[in-house]
């Protein structure tokens, strides 16, 4: 009589842990590969343009850490980048694309500067929260226009948020040129806000404005909301499978609209912090290229709210290093944007390679 033996079935927990570890290892490796490959291609471009690649790349990577001024500038640059990244990533969690963070930042700056000028005599403890809240509400209302058009009338959110950006350009130009113009600025800008509307500094010299701490609080709050609350789970469910979510009773369109409004509020906060912490007023061009950087960061993070602050800091390092590279190696700053785009392209390529590998294994 023979005794048949069967292989023990592995328990689900170790299998899940192994898959998670494998996924984390692959993600880390893909980031490292993408960054290295992007810099290699960037170095080839620098050589082709006739510049010194070693000096250029050294300037990019070391400027943020070589001096206290470089680190402070990097942190100040990180704030609008990470907030604009969340303005893009939160709606993306529901499967929608908010391309209006630029306009939401400018409208938030308009709301903040209005409070800072009209109520300039109020003390800091009263005026500063009003400036920040005005920025959040202005950005949320501006994004709410696109959300209402999407939910009520079926207007594509990409189209509406992009077009609202152009309206915000005219708004900021009108406010800076006709409502509260600073005649001595030499370009469209408002008069400065009151002292009570300025974010206090920490440490120094040079000091770091408190907006960096506020941005960190936003990072933690967004992660907790998306990962640990019922509404956050519902938003992720809508983004993962809208049809199944609708069948199970979730109001998919309203959740998508909520994501756009929340993203707009965070974009508005970025504008208010730029007014209160960096410029002290509103000026034309203050949005810089934060929109495209926020989109790049949101896509690089692959939907992970926890990864966005880390990726945004890396992009801020590249942005600060770009100016130094232009001064020291005479390389055009646009090269850094090329490197950032290459990192994103290589990340997307690594995802394609992984899917094909897993399909072949199965």
Residue pairs with C-beta under 8 A, 6 or more apart in sequence:
26 354
27 302
30 346
30 347
30 350
30 351
30 354
31 347
33 346
33 350
34 342
34 343
34 344
34 346
34 347
34 350
35 343
37 342
37 346
38 339
38 340
38 342
38 343
38 346
39 57
39 339
41 339
41 342
42 53
42 57
42 335
42 338
42 339
42 342
43 53
43 56
43 57
44 53
45 335
45 338
46 52
46 53
46 56
46 57
46 331
46 335
47 53
49 331
51 329
51 330
51 331
52 329
55 328
55 329
56 325
56 328
56 329
56 331
56 335
59 321
59 324
59 325
59 327
59 328
59 329
60 317
60 318
60 321
60 322
60 324
60 325
60 336
60 339
61 317
61 321
62 321
63 70
63 317
63 320
63 321
63 323
63 324
63 325
64 70
64 71
64 73
64 74
64 316
64 317
64 320
64 321
65 71
68 204
68 205
68 206
69 206
70 320
70 324
72 204
72 206
72 207
72 208
73 320
74 313
74 316
74 317
74 320
75 208
75 212
75 316
76 208
76 209
76 211
76 212
76 277
76 278
77 316
77 319
77 320
78 212
78 215
78 309
78 312
78 313
78 316
79 211
79 212
79 214
79 215
79 270
79 273
79 274
79 277
80 105
80 270
80 273
80 274
80 288
80 290
81 290
81 293
81 294
81 297
81 312
81 315
81 316
81 319
82 215
82 219
82 297
82 308
82 309
82 312
82 313
83 215
83 218
83 266
83 267
83 269
83 270
83 273
83 294
84 101
84 102
84 105
84 267
84 270
84 290
84 291
84 293
84 294
84 297
85 293
85 294
85 295
85 297
85 298
85 301
85 308
85 311
85 312
86 218
86 219
86 222
86 263
86 266
86 294
86 298
86 305
86 308
87 98
87 101
87 104
87 139
87 263
87 264
87 266
87 267
87 270
87 294
88 97
88 98
88 99
88 101
88 263
88 294
88 295
88 297
88 298
89 263
89 298
89 301
89 303
89 305
89 308
90 98
90 222
90 226
90 235
90 259
90 262
90 263
90 266
91 97
91 98
91 157
91 256
91 259
91 260
91 263
92 98
92 239
92 298
92 303
93 226
93 235
93 236
93 239
93 259
93 303
94 235
94 236
94 238
94 239
94 252
94 255
94 256
94 258
94 259
95 238
95 239
95 242
95 256
96 150
96 157
96 256
96 259
96 260
97 157
97 158
97 161
98 143
98 146
98 157
98 161
98 259
98 260
98 263
98 264
99 158
99 161
99 162
99 165
99 291
99 295
100 142
100 143
100 146
100 160
100 161
100 162
100 164
100 165
100 264
100 267
101 263
101 264
101 267
101 270
101 290
101 291
101 294
101 295
102 165
102 168
102 287
102 290
102 291
103 142
103 161
103 164
103 165
103 166
103 167
103 168
103 169
104 139
104 142
104 143
104 168
104 263
104 264
104 267
104 268
104 271
105 139
105 267
105 268
105 270
105 271
105 274
105 287
105 290
105 291
106 168
106 169
106 171
106 172
106 271
106 286
106 287
107 138
107 139
107 141
107 142
107 168
107 171
107 268
107 271
108 134
108 135
108 136
108 138
108 139
108 142
108 267
108 268
108 269
108 270
108 271
108 272
109 135
109 172
109 271
109 272
109 274
109 275
109 282
109 286
110 138
110 171
110 172
110 175
110 271
110 282
111 134
111 135
111 137
111 138
111 139
111 268
111 271
111 272
112 131
112 132
112 134
112 135
112 138
112 193
112 197
112 271
112 272
112 275
112 276
112 282
113 175
113 180
113 190
113 193
113 275
113 281
113 282
114 134
115 127
115 130
115 131
115 134
115 197
116 127
116 131
116 193
116 194
116 196
116 197
116 275
116 276
117 180
117 190
117 191
117 193
117 194
119 127
119 130
119 194
120 127
120 193
120 194
120 195
120 196
120 197
121 194
121 196
122 130
122 194
122 196
123 196
124 195
124 196
124 197
124 198
124 200
125 196
126 196
127 194
127 196
127 197
128 196
128 197
128 198
128 199
128 276
131 193
131 197
131 272
131 275
131 276
132 214
132 269
132 272
132 273
132 276
134 272
135 268
135 269
135 270
135 271
135 272
135 273
135 275
136 265
136 266
136 268
136 269
136 272
137 265
137 268
138 268
138 271
139 264
139 265
139 266
139 267
139 268
139 269
139 270
139 271
140 261
140 262
140 264
140 265
140 268
141 264
142 164
142 168
142 264
142 268
143 161
143 260
143 261
143 263
143 264
143 265
143 267
144 257
144 260
144 261
144 264
145 160
145 164
146 155
146 157
146 160
146 161
146 164
146 260
146 264
147 157
147 256
147 257
147 258
147 260
147 261
147 264
148 257
149 155
149 157
149 160
150 156
150 157
150 160
150 253
150 256
150 257
150 260
151 253
151 254
151 256
151 257
157 256
157 260
161 260
165 291
172 188
172 282
172 284
173 188
173 284
175 190
175 282
176 182
176 188
176 189
176 190
176 282
176 283
176 284
177 188
179 190
180 190
180 191
181 188
181 189
181 190
181 191
182 189
182 190
182 191
182 192
182 281
185 283
187 283
187 284
187 285
188 283
188 284
189 281
189 282
189 283
189 284
190 281
190 282
190 283
191 281
192 280
192 281
193 275
193 276
193 280
193 281
197 275
197 276
198 276
198 277
198 280
199 209
199 210
199 211
199 273
199 276
199 277
200 209
200 210
201 207
201 208
201 209
201 210
202 208
202 209
202 210
202 212
202 213
209 273
209 276
209 277
209 278
210 277
211 273
211 276
211 277
214 269
214 273
215 273
216 309
218 266
218 269
219 305
219 308
219 309
222 266
222 305
223 305
223 306
225 231
225 232
226 232
226 235
226 236
226 305
227 305
231 255
231 258
234 245
234 250
234 255
235 255
235 258
235 259
237 244
237 245
237 250
238 245
238 250
238 252
238 255
238 256
242 252
245 252
246 252
270 290
271 286
271 287
274 286
275 281
275 282
279 286
289 337
292 337
293 315
293 319
293 340
296 315
296 340
296 341
296 344
297 308
297 311
297 312
297 315
298 308
299 344
299 347
299 348
300 307
300 311
300 343
300 344
300 347
301 307
301 308
301 311
302 347
302 351
315 340
318 336
318 339
318 340
319 336
321 336
322 333
322 335
322 336
323 333
325 331
325 333
325 335
325 336
326 332
326 333
